[in-house]
């Protein structure tokens, strides 16, 4: 699957995730979606999928209170991971950062990068 097609799939799935979060009663504020290669390198993640438009950081709130724990994202992370499957004959893995200590991170795996 081309990078462009993965970006389109990511965008559609992100829309569903945001709707699901709102439906579950969360208030949502977007964190980083696109990150420059320079910023990614500065943060210690030069191969970040944010530089490929395949990742988003989502900040959750309930009644105005910021939910900072990975466990706060668990229902959304599980929903996101449920999108993993075959698309146009190719397996696509939807990765949730809660599996690697970055609970508000949602991405599509590209190569070995989540």
Beta strands, then each sheet from edge to edge (+ up, - down):
strand 1: 27-30
strand 2: 55-62
strand 3: 65-67
strand 4: 85-87
strand 5: 90-92
strand 6: 94-96
strand 7: 105-108
sheet 1: 1+ 2- 3+
sheet 2: 1+ 2- 7+ 6-
sheet 3: 4+ 5-
end
